[in-house]
Amino acid sequence: MSIFENKKNLLIFVSILIILFLGFLFYFPLRGYISELKERKAQTELAQDKSLIEATVNSFYSDYVKAINGNLTWVDLIDKYTSGRAKNQVSGYALIFLDDATHGAQHLAKITTPIQIKIISLGNQKAEALVDFSMNEGVAGEKLKIIPFKNLLSLEKQGSSWFITGIGERTERFDEYLKSQGILIF
């Protein structure tokens, strides 16, 4: 009986060694696979965020033109796309256009070039994007003027949506600075 117990103990010991060996054998490849999955997930989320930012910016400027033309209320535009400081900025633009319309000078606008968007920083629920395009804008009945837009937008992710938190006009000096930092402009 004591021999059986020793064989049983030996069998248990060998089984434990085999399990440990198999554990170590599979641990490192699985660890690499798991980290690769995490990396792919992060890249997918980054690509999704970039797409959402581009869609938000395109929709914002399209709806901005609709608001100028009177086909969309400014309140809808402001609530849908802006947050923080940008709410005040767009509200200021809205007051100018509404005041002119009240005094018989309805503005008209049309985007004349594709909206170019370059995301220059993205991370931690915040992003910055360069935006370039041209728009014909002016008072109805008069010749429309070509207005180039060269903006720097600050965006923030709230839930699953991106909101514009700041709108800045870019200068030539700022663009030169970006180029010196290795950021290519359109």
Beta strands, then each sheet from edge to edge (+ up, - down):
strand 1: 107-111
strand 2: 116-123
strand 3: 126-139
strand 4: 145-158
strand 5: 161-169
sheet 1: 1+ 3- 2+
sheet 2: 1+ 3- 4+ 5-
end
